[in-house]
């Protein structure tokens, strides 16, 4: 009950606004996205599940990353040149070391939410990638 009350309060709404705005920086949040995020992500069950994911991510990602070298499938890695989360670009570079056959695309002027902001560009790169690998 306390969690539900907190999430629906001005504090919760402010947290949602900051979270979404920071995730999309330096680009603009698409119209209606904040409302959808607030409606779905701040349901207590979803909020708890996300919190659990956040807390277990470091341990789980370390275990999974040990298997990256086993990936044989074609792989396209796309990261935004202006992604506010520097770790995304760093992760892309680490993936290239572990999966040398992968292709790395740095999307200039794009932030973190590339598929949401630039869906046609994403589809273009995927289509080109499939053509290059004869799929």
N, C-alpha and C positions, 0 to 999 in steps of 0.2 A: 504494500500500500504506500509506504514511504517513497519507494523508488518511482512508482507510477505518478505520485503527486509531484515529485521533484522534476521528472522528465517533462511533465505537462506545464510546469511553471515558466515564468519569464527566464529563469536561469537555464532551464533545459532548452528553451527556444533560442536563447543567446548562444548556448554551446553548439547547437545544430548549425546556426548561421556561421559561426566561426569555423567549425569543422569543414563545412562544404566550401566556403570561400577560400580557405587555405589549401584545400585539396585541388581546387581548380586553378589557383594562381599560376601564372600571371594572367590567365585567360578569364573570361567572364563565365559565370555559372549559367547554363542554359535556362531559359524561362520555364518555370514550373518545377525545376529539379529540387530546389530547397524544400518545397511543400511535400513532394513525394518522399524525399529523404526523411523529413520530420515525421511524416505519417507512418512510414515503415520501420525505420531504424530505431525510433524511440518507443516502440511498443516494448513493454518490459521484457517479454520473452526474447525478442530480437536483440534488445540492448544487452541482456545477459549473455546470449550466445556470442555476440560480437566481442564482448569483454573477455569471454573465455578464449576466443580465437586469438585476440591480441596477446593475452598472457601466455598462451602455449606456442605462439608463432616462433619465438627464438629457438626453442628446443626442437620443435618439429622441423623447421627449415634447416637446421644444422644436420639433422638425420637425413633429410631428403637430399640435401646438397652433396652428400657423400656419394650419391648414386647418379649425379649428373653425367659423369664420364661414361655411363652405360647407355646413354641416349644415342640411338642410331638414326632415328627418324629425322627428316629434314626439319629445320627449325629456323624461324624468323623471329628475331628479337627487335622490337621497336621501342624506343625511348624518346621522350621529349627533350629537346635541347634546353628548354627553360623549365624543366620539371623542378618544382620547389623542393622535392625530396631528393637530395643529392644521392642518397643511397640507391635510388632506382638506376641511375646511370652506372654507378659502381657495380651493382648487381649484374647489369647487362655485360659489363666488361669481364667480370668473373665468369659468367656463363660462357663467354667466348673462349676463355682459357680452358675451361673444362669440356666444351663442346665445340672443337675447332671447325667443324663442318657447318656450324650455324652461320646465318647471315645477320649482321647487325645494322640496323637502320636508325640513325639519329635523326629525328624529325625536328629541323630547326624551327624555332619560334613556338613550338608546341609545349604545353605543360604536362601535367600528370595524367589527365583524363582524355587521352588521345581519341579513343573510340567514341566518346560522348560528344566531343567538340569537332572532330575531323573524320567522321565515318567514311566519307568518300575517299579520303586520302588513305585511310587504313585499307579499304577494299582495293584501291589501286596497288598498294604495295603487296598485298596478299596475292592479287591476281598476277602481278609481275613475278613474284617469287614462285608461284605455281608454274608459270610459263618457263621460267629459268630451270626448274628442276623436272620439267616434262610431266606435270600432273594435269 
